[in-house]
Amino acid sequence: MEDISRRSFLTGAVAVAGIAATAGLAGCAPQQTSEATAGSSAQAAPAGSGKTTIGQTPAWLGDAPQIEESDIVNTMETELLIVGAGNAGMAAAVLATDLGIDFVVAEKAGAVGATRNWYGAVNIPECAEAGKEVDTVKLNNVLRQAFGGKNDMRVVKVWLDESADTHAWVKQIMSDYGYEVSFDSDQGLGHGGVGIDMYVPPIQVNYNAREDCPEEYAKLKRNELFEDYINKQGHEVTYGFDLVKLTTDDAGAVTGAIFDTKEGYVHVKARNTLMTTGGYAANAEMLDSLNPILSKCLTASDWTPGNTGMGIKAALWAGAMKDPQSAAFVFDRGAVEPGTKAGWTQQSLENGEPMLPATGQFNPGSQPFLKMNLHGERFFNESANYDWAPHAAASQPGGVYLEVWDAGFAEDIERFHSLGCASLTRVMVNTVGMGTDGYLQEWIDKGIVVKADTLEELADGLKLEGAHKEAFLATIERYNELYDAQEDVDFGKEPYLLSQIRTAPFYGVTLGGTLLDTSDGLRINADMQVLDTNAEVIPGLYAAGNCGGSVFADGYYNLTHGMACGRALTFARHAVNHIAGTKA
């Protein structure tokens, strides 16, 4: 049996320690760690609990578990091992089915991963039909600027060049199941949108069931339809396979993986392994170590519980390089009850299972209404990308902020004309016709949105007292002056995004960030091959989706609506085509 122990990590440890140093990593003494299971999080390391030690393994990584050959209860062999049955994994499985590749899809949960319904594809026929075109050279450079040059433009170019073909492929499969494509051509109403003029490429698509869609398929999501597709051709997802480690040969090539199952350890030998395991949003220790700003500004979770970073860790044990800069999908929609602070709750820390105060998303949080800190002070331009407000709030009292509006809510959001998924508020309130209170009532009933007849009562409901209440009222008065002048001389918000707060009833909410997942993953080349710490290809190892890297850094340029899922589908398809030796 080939060597299945951890390859020497000493070379890569210096690189990882560099990551740790820049991220403020604490507690880096090497230690054996138990792996988090689906739905659980590793305990967050207390700030200042240790120091970065150059050349040693970070605490969140630990050492690869040693599995004796005698512990293996079953061995399987395949051409392609796909680890993870999410958006990228299921796309890979469908193409492998089409190409006649022998494959195994190993998934630790009991069902396929949650489908990201919208995805971004560049210069597709629907875009041309709408009279639009994406400037791919401009977009690649916009993304380079957004990510501070820390991404790989060659890898991004694969999405730019191949996502249209990927879309055509997905579209045909979805059409066969009775679905029609819906293209979002909205680039705004000629406004800059977020404080400065930023490029909004028309790329996002979604699918709706046609009238002739069979009832058995009408309520299924894309990943579920993809599973049905491979099932009909004699394949299936292998559930209950929890990744333990990758296996390698003496030359360092990846030769498969070992999984923990209810029967015991199973070794799947494979000529090629594609990691599609997602990010590490459900691993508090990795979050605190690699992206420490998050615990200072997050108030809600919306991640997949199984995204514990295990795929990234297993690849690092096999000698892989990780993106040097953290990145996360943080949305400004973490609504919580007044008085709540950002970060892991004290009770959850005491229980050893770090959790945030809330779950889900309050979509109006992405509207550019007046926002203030807990001292009643306006502290930034609310015309912003999704993660800008939470990031700015990380250094404000409590890591949270207040958003306020008045009875003109419906009119204001129509004028704001937010794009992407932020448009949902406008669509539901005005297009669907729910109206302001019809849309907000659930949140009011929960005690999260405060509704009041006077601004003084609103301040009380938001738990502001004394000087902070006075500042709150003064800030609103100042904001009304800026609205009247149609010029934000304080922070430079576009005039059409200013709103007055004068007409009762008044509303307010306490917000922080909602975390969907992380996107700093394994460094890959333009063929989705994972690179080692010397930027050389690790034979037999590929990555796609959020465990694959080289695209994002710091955050997410959310004006490329659907890009994250679009690149996951495109990269998975490219990887399988590369493995099969076919043209992507």
N, C-alpha and C positions, 0 to 999 in steps of 0.2 A: 504493500500500500504506500502511495506517495506521502511525502511529508505534509502533514496537516497541522503542524504547529505554527505559531506566529513567525513570520519571516523577521529577520533582524530589522528593528524599527529605528536603530540608532541614527541612520542617515536622515530619515524623515523627521525624527524627533526635534532636531534643531529647527526645521521649518515650522513644525507645529508649535514649538515653544515660542517662535516669533509671532505666530498668530496669537498665542496666549498673552504675550507681553503687550501687544497693541490693544487687545481686548480687555485687559485688566484681569486676566485669568488668575483665580486663587486656588490654592490647594493642588499643586501639580506633582506631589510626590507619587511615584509609581505605586499602583496598588491593584489588586484583583478586585473587579467589580462584578456584581450580579447584574444580569441584563434585565431591563424593564420589559414587562409583557404588555400586550395590547391593552390600551386603556389606562396605563399607569405611567407615572412620571418618576424619574430619579429625584432624590431629594436635593434641593438647592444647597449649594455650598455657602456657608455664612461668609459675608464680606470680610476680607482680611484673615481668612482661616489658614492661609498658607502663602507661599511665594512661588513665583515662576522659577523653575530650576532648569537652566539650559541643558539640553541633552537628555532630559528625562521625560517620560511619558506623562501627558496631562492626566489629571485625575478623572476627567469625564471619559477618557478613552480607555484607560486601564490596559491590561494585557489580554490577548486572545485566550479563551479557555482551552485547556488541554483536553482533547478527546482521544481516549485510547481506542485502538482498533477493536478491542473486545467489547467496547460500548456501543458499536454500530450494530443495530438490529436488522438493517436492510440497506441494500445498495441498489441504486437505479442508474441507468446510463441513458444519455440523450445527446443530441446534437446541440440543442440550445436550451439553456436553463434561464427562464425569466423569473426574477425574484420580485414579486409584488404584482397584484392584479388591480391596479388603479388605472388612471387614464392612459399613461404611457404603456403599462404592462399589457393591458387588454388590446391596445392598438398593435403592439408587437405580436401578440398571439394571433390576431386576425390575419396579419400579413404572413406570418409563419405558416398558418393554415393554407393560405392562398398559394404559397410557394412550395408547399409539400415538405417543409422542414420538420423533422422529428423534434418535438419540443416538450418541455414541462413548464407549466406556470405554477409556481409555489407561492401560496398566500397564507399568512398566519391567521387571518380572521376567518369568519365563516361565510363571507359573501364578498363580491367584488367591491372595490373601493368606490367612494362617492364620486359621481360624475360631475365634472365641471362642464355644464351644458354649453356655455359660450366658449368659442375659441377664435383666435385671430389667424387669418390667412391673407397673404399679400397678393394684390393684383389678380384677384379671382374674377371670373366672368360677371358675377353679380356686381362687382365694383365698377367694371366698365359699363355695364348696363345702366348704372346709376349716374354715369357721366363723370366718374371719379377715377383717380389714379394715385398710387402711392409712389413717391420718390424714394426708391430703395437706398440710393447713396446717401441722401439726406437723412433718412431714418436711421441708418446704421451709425452715422456720425452723431445724430441726436442722442442715441442710446449710449454711445461712447462717452459723450459729455455728461449724460445723466448718471453714469456709473463711474465717473472719474477716471476713465481709461483703464479700469481694472478688469474689464471683460475682454473676451477674445473676439475681435471683429470677424474673424474667419468662421468662427462657430455661429455667430449671429447670422452671418450671410447664408448659412445653410437654411435657416428658417425663412429668410427673405426670398431665397431662390426656389425652395422646394415646398413651401407651405401651400401653394396653389395646387400642386399635384396631390398633396396629401388631402386637401379639401375635396378635390374631385373624387378621390377614392372613398373618403368618408361619406360624401354626398350620395354616391351610388348605393352604398350599403344601406344608408338611412332611407333612401327612396324605396329600395326593395322592401323595407319594413313598413312603408306607408307614411313616411315623414317628408315634409318639404322644408327647404332651407329659408331662413329669414335673415336678410343682410341689413346690418345697421350702417347706413351711409351718413348718419348725422355727424358732422364735424363742428357743430355749434352754429351760431347765427352771425358769424363774422367777427366774433369777439376773441380776445386772447385767451381768456378762460381761467388762468391761475396766476395772476399777479404780473406775469410777463407773457409775451407772445410765445406759446409753446406749440410744437407740431402735434396735430391730432390726425393720425393716418386712419382712413376708413378701412377697417380690416375685420370687424367682429361679425360672426355669424352664430345663429342658433337654429334649432329645429322645432317644428310644430307638427303634430299628427294631422294628416290629411283626413278628409271625411271618409275616405275609403280605407283608412288604417284599421287593420283587424283589431278587435277589442283586446285580444290577448297581448298585443304589443303597444297599445295606445298609452299606457301609463308607465311603460318601461323607460329607463334612462339609457343613454348611449352605451355605457359599460355593460349594462344588463343585456342589451341587444347584441353587443359584441360577444358576450358569453353564449347566448343562444346560437349565434352564428357558428362559433367553433364547436359547440355541442352537436349541432346538426351534421357536422363533418367528422364526428368521431373523436373529438378532443374535449377535455374538461379542465377546469381549474382544480388544482390539488390544494384543498383547504387544510388548515391546522398545521401547516409547515412553518415553524417559527425559526428564522435564520439564527444560527449560532456563530458561524464563521465561514469564510471561503477557504478552499483548499488550493494548494499550489504545488508545483513540482520543484525539482532541485534548481531549475533555471529561473524560477520566479513566475512562470506562467500560471494563470488561474485555471484550475482544472475542475471546478465545480464548487459545491457547498455542502455543509452539514446543517441539518435542521433538527430541531427538537419537536417531536410529535407525541401524540398520546401513547404510541407504541414504543417510543424511545427514539434514539438518535438514528436519523436516516441520512445516508451519504448519497447525494446525487452527483454523479460524474458527468461532466459536460465538456464538449470541445469549446463551447463559447457560453459565457454567462453575461446576461444583461440585467443590470441593477435598475429596478424601477420601484424603489422602496419608499419614496417620498423623503421629506425633510426631517427635522428634529423638533418640531413645535411642541410635541408632547413630552419632551425630555427637559425638565427644568434645569438640571445640572448643566447640560450643554448650552441652553439659552443663557444662563447666568454667566457662564464662562466665555462664550464666544460672542455674545451680543448683549452686554450688560445693560444697555440703555432700556431694553424691553421691560425688565422688571420694575423700572422706574416710571413707566408710562402706560402699561397694559392694564386694562380693567376687565376684559372679556376674552373668552376663548371661542374659536370657531374652527378648530383643527380636527383632523382625523385622529382618534386616540392611538391608532397604531403607528403614527409617525414619530417614532422614538429615536430616529437617527441610526438604527442598527445597521442599515445598509452602508452608510457612510463609515461607521466604525469598522465594520468587517473589511471594507476595502482598504482603509488605512492600515489595519493589521497586515494586509497583504502587500503593503508598500506604496499605496496610492498617495497622490498629492491632493490636498483639499484647497478650495478657493481661499486665498489669503485674507479676504475681506468678508465679513458676515453680511447677510442680506435677509430680509424678511418681508412677507406680505402683511403689512399692518394697515388696517382700515380705521378711519376716525369715527367709529360707530359703537364704541364700548359704553353704552348707557348704563348707569348705575344709580342707586338711590342717593339722594343728597347726603353728604357727610362721608361718603365712601372714598377711600384713597386708592391709588394705583398700587399694583404689585401683588405678590402672593399673600393670601390672607394668613393672619397669625395662626388661626386654628388649623389650617391645612399644613402649615409648617410644623406645628406641634404633632400633627398626626403622621408626619413623614411623607405626605402626598401633596406637594405644592399645587395649589389651585388658585385661579383668579376669582375675583368677586362675582363675576357674571359670565354668561354665555351668550352667543348670538350677536346680531347686528341691528342697530337702530339706524336705518338708512338715512333719515334726515340729518344725522351727524355730519354727512358729507356736504350739506348745504352751507354756503358761505355767509351764514348769519353772524351777528356779533358774538364774539367769544371772549371770555375773560377768565383770569385765574381766580383762585379762591379769596384773593384779597380785593376782588372787584376791579382789577386792572386789565385793560386790553394790552396784549403783549406780542401780537404778531398780525400779519395780513392773513385774514381768513380765506382768501382766495388761494387755494392750496391743493397740492396733491394729497392723496389719502393719508400718507404717513407723516406729513409735515406738522400737522397740529399735535399729534401725540408726541412726536420727537421734541417739538418746542416746549411741550408741557412737562417733559421729563425733568426739567430744571426749575419748574414752578412748584408752589406749595402743594403737597399731596400728589403731584404728578398728574392731576386732572384739571379740567377746565369747565366753564359754564357756557352754554349756548342759549341765547334768548331771542324770542321773536314775538310778534303781536298778532292781532286778528287778520292782518294782511298776508298771512302765511301762504295761502294758495296763489295769490297774485304775485308774491315775491318769488316763489320757486318757479313759476312760469317764466318770469323775466330772467331769472338766473340761468335757466336752461342747462342744467348740469348734464354731463354726458356719461356714457357707460352705464354701469349698474347704479350709479348715483341718480340716474334719471328715473329710477323706480318710484321715488317719492312723487315727482311731478306726474308720472303716468297714473299712479293709483289715486292721487288726490283729484287731479283735473281731468285726465282722459277717461279713466274708469268711472270717475264721479263720486268717490267716497267722501270728498269734502274734508276739511281740516279736522274736525272732531271725530268724524267717522274713522279717519286714518289713525289718529293719535289716541283714541279712547282706551285701547288696550294698555298702552303705556301709562296713561293717566291712572287707570284702575290699579296698575301694579305699584303705583307710588313712585315711579321713575320720572315721568314728565310731570312737572308742577304747573298747574293752571291757576291763575289768580286774576282778581278784578282790578287790582292796583299793582304798581311796581313795588311798592313797599311790602305788600303781601307776598309778591313773588320773591323778593329778597329773603323774607322770613322763611318761605317754603324751601328755599335753597340753603337754609341754615347759615345765612350771613348775619353778622351782628356788629354793632358798634361802628368803628372806623371802616371796616370792610363793607358793611351795608351802605354807608355813606359814599364810599368810593364807587360801589356798584351803581348807585343812582346817578352819580356824577358822570360816570363813564357812558351811561345810556344817554344822558343829556348831551354830552359831547358828540356822541355818535349821531344823534339826531341833527346836530349842527352840521356835521360833515355831509349828511344826506341832503340837507337843505341847500348846501353849497355845491353839491354834486362834485365834490373833490375831497379825497381822503389825503389830506396833507400830513397825517400822522404816519400811515403805513403804505399808502399808495394803492389801495384797492381800486379796481376799476369802478367807475361811477355806477354802471348798471347793476353791480353786485352790492351796492349799498342799499340799506332798507331802514325805514323809520320804525321806531318802537313807541307808538303813541296811542294806539287804539286797543281798548280792552276787548276780549280777555288777553292776558299776557301769558307767555309760556316760557319755561326754562327747563334745562336738563343738565345733569352732570355727566361729563364724557371723559373717556380715555381711549386707548387703542384696543382694537380687536385683532388678535393674531390668527391668521389662517394657516400659514406654514412658513417655513424657511426656504431659501433658495440658494444659499451658498453650499455647494456640494462638491462632488469629486471633479477635479480638473479633467476636462476631456478635450480631444482634438476635433477636427471637423468631420471625422467619421464616427464620433461618439465613443472612441476608444479611451479608456481611462489611462491617465498618465501617472508615472511614478514621480518621486520627489526630485528626479533629475530631468523631468519633462519628457521622459521616454515612454513609449507605449508599453503597457503591461499586457502581454499576449493573452488573449482569451477573455478579456474583461471589458465590458461596455457599460455605459450608464445613460439614462434618459429620465426626463421628469425632474422633480425637485431634488433628487439625490445626485443628479448631474449638475455640474457647475459651468463655469466659463462664460456665463451670460449676464448675471445680475451681480450688483455690488451695492452695499449700503441699504438699498430699498428697492422699490418697484416703480417704474415710470408708468403710472396707471393710465396715462392717456393713450397708450398702445393697448386698447381694450381687447382682452382675450389673448394677449401674447403669451402669457405663461402656459396656458393649456395648449395653444397652437404650437409652441415650440416643443412641448412634451409629445404630442402626437407626431409631429414632423421628425423629431430626433429618434423616436422609437422606430418609426418606419425606415429611416435612413440606416439605423444600426442593423436592422434585420436584413435590409437589402445588401449592406456591406458584408455581412456574414455569409449571405447566400451568393455573393459575387455578382449580383445584378445591379443595374444602374438605378440609382435612387430617383 
